[in-house]
Amino acid sequence: MNPYVLTILLSSLGLGTTLTFASSHWLLAWMGLEINTMAILPLMAQHHHPRAVEATTKYFLTQATAAAMILFASTTNAWLVGEWAINDLSHPLATTMIIAALALKIGLAPLHFWMPEVLQGLDLLTGLILSTWQKLAPLALIIQVAPTIDPMLLTFLGLASTLVGGWGGLNQTQLRKILAYSSIAHMGWMMIVLQYSPQLTLLALTTYIFMTSAAFLTLKLSSATKISSLTMAWSKAPLLSATTALVLLSLGGLPPLTGFMPKWLILQELTKQGLPLTATIMALAALLSLYFYLRLCYAMTLTIYPASVNSVAPWRTQSLQLTLPLALSTTIALGLLPLTPGILMIMT
């Protein structure tokens, strides 16, 4: 892609998200979401592959539907209440429509069906943008309107997403689909605690972005898209295989890695709020996700591909990818747990 075009598209992505962050009016927020969607479409379709074009079309249709629902809901609210401000969303019909539209935007269950299909048709870097940056603007809106939304609805979205994200990833062999279900499960963790502690939602989002970035950049470096292709990774880059296994376990939420921190604090908050059953279901749903992360770790570090040579480093071409972002995201995805007391102090 032409570097000037790429610069314009990435700038538009940044502009759309910033516009939604800064807005207090529904029309401006909607405009930011639309700029965001339009800017990523050329990035998704740049390879001119039928799968990429199909994924782009599916993404466009779902995002356009969600944007139309947001516009309709905000107009309904203005008609019934006379307010366009984001914080003054008070009519139950408007709030339900808005949360349904934003859930569709970020792929919360039961509105998640587009997410694995779209991610499967993209290359890994565009998939990374879709899984991280594209979640920010809708999540900012969800956090702003959360006080007006029915708590039972938020709890349902959180539980359903965590269970679907864990259940759906079990039978997959494609890495991008596994990461899509992983994303759905993590969004569920953010939703479940949103009504009790928005700071924990932001903490979970931050750790999710770093862990997912580390996973996507590693797969990009090793050009892996299927579980079977991971079995070759250990002979090409043993150190990378070891750190990737740890990043995957961090995504699963195992101590003493960074991914344990948000899960631990969220379960603690749910217990404090007198919801032991919800906390138990969330913890059990995390085990489902952990299974497919362990499956990837097993394929990557403990199996030998039948056709591979048993030498430590077979011949390979040199990768031109920058490794600094990968090193930074991997370090953050593995080592932040000891900083938990400091993070808690900043949040309170």
C-alpha positions in Angstrom: 0.0 0.0 0.0 1.2 3.5 -0.8 2.7 5.0 2.4 0.8 8.3 1.9 -2.5 6.4 1.7 -1.5 4.3 4.8 -0.7 7.5 6.7 -4.0 9.0 5.9 -5.9 5.9 6.9 -4.0 5.4 10.2 -4.5 9.2 11.0 -8.2 8.8 10.3 -8.4 5.8 12.6 -6.8 8.0 15.3 -9.1 10.9 14.5 -12.3 8.8 14.7 -11.4 7.3 18.1 -10.3 10.7 19.5 -13.5 12.3 18.2 -15.6 9.7 20.0 -13.5 10.1 23.2 -13.9 13.8 23.2 -17.6 14.1 22.3 -20.5 14.7 24.7 -23.1 14.8 21.9 -24.4 11.6 20.3 -24.0 12.9 16.7 -20.4 13.7 17.2 -19.8 10.3 18.8 -21.6 8.6 15.9 -19.4 10.5 13.5 -16.2 9.3 15.2 -17.4 5.7 15.0 -18.2 6.1 11.3 -14.8 7.6 10.5 -13.2 4.7 12.4 -15.1 2.1 10.4 -14.4 3.8 7.0 -10.7 4.2 7.8 -10.1 0.5 8.5 -12.0 -0.9 5.5 -9.3 -0.2 2.9 -6.7 -1.8 5.3 -8.8 -4.9 5.6 -9.3 -5.3 1.8 -5.8 -4.3 0.7 -4.7 -7.9 -0.2 -7.5 -8.3 -2.8 -8.0 -11.9 -1.7 -11.6 -13.2 -1.8 -11.5 -14.0 2.0 -10.3 -10.5 2.7 -13.0 -8.9 0.6 -15.6 -11.2 2.2 -14.4 -10.2 5.7 -14.4 -6.5 4.8 -18.0 -6.8 3.5 -19.2 -8.6 6.7 -17.4 -6.1 8.9 -18.9 -3.1 7.0 -22.5 -4.5 7.2 -22.3 -5.2 10.9 -20.7 -1.9 11.8 -23.2 0.0 9.5 -26.1 -1.8 11.3 -24.7 -0.9 14.7 -24.1 2.8 13.6 -27.7 3.0 12.3 -29.0 1.6 15.6 -26.9 4.2 17.6 -28.3 7.0 15.4 -31.9 5.7 15.8 -31.6 5.2 19.6 -30.1 8.7 20.1 -32.8 10.3 17.9 -35.4 8.4 19.9 -33.9 9.6 23.2 -33.9 13.2 21.9 -37.5 12.9 20.7 -38.8 11.4 24.0 -36.6 13.3 26.5 -35.3 16.3 24.6 -31.6 15.6 25.2 -28.7 14.8 22.8 -26.0 14.6 25.5 -24.4 11.2 26.0 -24.7 11.4 29.8 -28.4 12.2 29.7 -29.5 8.9 28.1 -32.5 8.3 30.3 -35.3 6.5 28.4 -35.2 2.6 28.8 -35.9 2.0 25.1 -33.0 4.2 24.0 -30.6 2.7 26.5 -31.4 -0.8 25.5 -30.9 0.0 21.8 -27.7 1.8 22.5 -26.1 -1.1 24.5 -27.3 -3.6 21.8 -25.6 -1.5 19.1 -22.4 -1.0 21.0 -22.3 -4.7 21.9 -22.6 -5.5 18.2 -19.7 -3.0 17.5 -17.3 -4.7 19.8 -18.5 -8.3 19.4 -20.1 -9.1 22.7 -22.1 -12.4 22.8 -24.9 -13.0 21.7 -24.0 -10.4 18.9 -20.5 -11.9 18.4 -21.1 -14.0 15.3 -19.3 -11.7 12.8 -16.1 -11.5 14.9 -14.4 -14.9 14.3 -15.4 -14.9 10.6 -14.1 -11.4 10.0 -10.8 -11.9 11.8 -10.1 -15.1 9.9 -10.2 -13.3 6.6 -7.6 -10.6 7.6 -3.8 -10.5 7.9 -2.4 -10.5 11.4 -1.6 -6.8 11.7 -5.0 -5.6 10.5 -6.5 -8.3 12.9 -4.5 -6.7 15.7 -5.9 -3.3 14.9 -9.4 -4.8 14.8 -9.0 -6.6 18.1 -7.5 -3.7 20.1 -7.8 -0.1 18.6 -11.3 -0.6 17.2 -12.6 -1.6 20.6 -11.6 1.7 22.3 -14.3 4.1 21.0 -17.3 1.8 21.6 -16.0 0.8 25.0 -15.6 4.5 25.9 -19.3 5.0 25.1 -20.4 1.9 27.0 -18.5 3.2 30.1 -20.2 6.6 29.8 -23.7 5.1 29.5 -23.2 2.2 31.9 -24.9 3.9 34.9 -28.2 4.2 33.0 -28.2 0.6 31.7 -30.1 -2.2 33.5 -27.5 -4.1 35.6 -29.0 -7.5 34.7 -28.4 -6.8 31.0 -24.8 -5.9 31.6 -24.4 -9.1 33.8 -26.0 -11.2 31.0 -23.7 -9.7 28.3 -20.6 -10.3 30.5 -21.5 -13.9 31.4 -22.6 -14.8 27.9 -19.5 -13.4 26.3 -17.2 -15.2 28.7 -18.9 -18.5 28.2 -19.2 -18.2 24.4 -15.6 -17.0 24.2 -14.4 -20.0 26.1 -16.7 -22.6 24.5 -16.3 -21.3 20.9 -12.5 -21.5 21.0 -12.3 -25.2 22.0 -12.9 -26.8 18.6 -10.8 -24.3 16.5 -7.6 -25.0 14.6 -7.2 -21.5 13.1 -5.2 -19.2 15.3 -7.1 -16.0 14.2 -10.4 -17.6 15.2 -9.0 -18.7 18.5 -7.8 -15.1 19.2 -11.3 -13.8 18.1 -12.9 -16.0 20.7 -10.3 -15.0 23.2 -11.2 -11.3 22.5 -14.9 -12.1 23.1 -14.2 -13.7 26.4 -12.0 -10.8 27.6 -14.7 -8.3 26.6 -17.1 -10.4 28.9 -14.7 -9.9 31.8 -14.8 -6.1 31.2 -18.6 -6.0 31.0 -19.2 -8.0 34.1 -17.4 -5.5 36.4 -18.3 -2.3 34.6 -21.3 -1.4 36.8 -19.3 -1.9 40.1 -15.9 -0.6 39.2 -15.2 1.1 35.8 -11.5 1.5 36.8 -11.2 -2.3 36.7 -12.7 -2.4 33.3 -10.0 0.0 32.1 -7.3 -2.1 33.8 -8.6 -5.2 32.1 -8.7 -3.4 28.7 -5.1 -2.2 29.1 -3.7 -5.6 30.0 -5.8 -7.2 27.3 -4.4 -4.8 24.6 -0.8 -5.6 25.6 -1.3 -9.4 25.8 -3.2 -9.5 22.5 -0.5 -7.3 20.8 2.2 -9.7 22.0 0.3 -12.7 20.7 -0.5 -11.2 17.3 3.0 -9.8 16.7 4.6 -13.2 17.6 2.3 -15.0 15.2 3.2 -12.4 12.5 6.9 -12.9 13.2 6.6 -16.7 12.8 4.1 -16.4 10.0 1.7 -18.9 11.7 -2.0 -19.0 11.0 -2.8 -22.6 12.1 -2.1 -24.7 15.1 -0.1 -27.2 13.0 2.2 -24.4 11.8 3.1 -23.6 15.4 4.7 -27.0 15.8 7.6 -25.8 13.6 8.2 -22.7 15.7 10.4 -24.2 18.4 13.2 -25.2 16.0 13.2 -21.8 14.3 13.1 -19.6 17.4 13.3 -21.5 20.7 13.3 -18.3 22.9 10.4 -16.8 21.1 8.4 -20.1 21.5 9.1 -20.0 25.3 8.0 -16.4 25.7 4.9 -17.0 23.5 3.8 -19.9 25.6 4.1 -17.6 28.7 2.1 -14.8 26.8 -0.7 -17.4 26.0 -0.8 -18.5 29.7 -1.0 -14.8 30.7 -4.0 -14.4 28.3 -5.5 -17.4 30.2 -5.0 -15.6 33.5 -2.4 -17.8 35.3 -0.3 -16.4 38.1 2.4 -15.0 38.3 1.8 -13.4 34.9 0.1 -10.0 34.1 -3.1 -11.6 32.9 -3.9 -12.9 36.4 -4.2 -9.4 37.9 -7.4 -8.2 36.2 -9.1 -11.5 36.7 -8.1 -11.7 40.4 -9.3 -8.1 41.0 -12.6 -8.6 39.1 -13.4 -11.8 41.0 -12.5 -10.0 44.3 -14.8 -7.1 43.4 -17.7 -9.4 42.4 -17.3 -11.2 45.8 -17.3 -7.9 47.6 -20.6 -7.0 45.9 -22.2 -10.1 47.2 -22.2 -12.1 43.9 -20.4 -15.3 44.7 -22.4 -17.3 42.1 -21.5 -14.9 39.3 -17.8 -14.9 40.4 -17.8 -18.8 40.4 -19.3 -18.9 36.9 -16.7 -16.4 35.6 -13.9 -18.4 37.2 -15.2 -21.7 35.6 -15.6 -19.9 32.2 -12.0 -18.8 32.4 -11.0 -22.5 32.6 -12.6 -23.1 29.2 -10.4 -20.4 27.7 -7.4 -21.7 29.6 -7.9 -25.1 27.8 -7.4 -23.8 24.3 -4.4 -21.6 25.4 -2.8 -24.7 26.9 -3.5 -26.5 23.7 -1.6 -23.8 21.8 1.3 -24.0 24.3 1.4 -27.8 24.0 1.5 -27.6 20.2 4.2 -24.9 20.3 6.6 -26.2 22.9 6.0 -30.0 23.4 5.3 -31.4 19.9 7.5 -32.1 17.0 6.1 -31.7 13.5 6.4 -35.0 11.6 8.1 -33.4 8.6 10.6 -31.2 10.5 14.3 -31.9 10.7 15.6 -32.4 14.2 18.2 -29.6 14.1 18.0 -26.6 16.4 17.9 -24.0 13.7 16.9 -25.0 10.1 17.6 -22.6 7.3 15.1 -19.7 7.2 14.8 -16.2 5.7 15.4 -13.2 7.9 12.2 -11.5 9.1 12.0 -7.7 8.3 9.5 -7.1 11.1 10.4 -4.6 13.8 10.8 -6.6 17.1 10.8 -3.7 19.5 7.0 -3.5 19.8 6.9 -7.3 20.3 9.6 -7.1 23.0 7.8 -4.3 24.8 4.3 -5.9 24.7 5.7 -9.3 25.7 7.5 -7.8 28.7 4.4 -6.0 29.9 2.2 -9.1 29.2 4.5 -11.2 31.5 5.8 -9.0 34.3 3.2 -6.5 35.7 1.7 -8.6 38.5 4.2 -7.4 41.2 3.0 -3.8 40.5 -0.6 -4.7 41.5 -0.5 -2.7 44.8 0.8 0.4 43.0 -1.9 0.1 40.3 -4.6 -0.3 43.0 -3.3 2.8 44.8 -3.5 4.8 41.6 -7.0 3.6 40.8 -8.5 4.4 44.3 
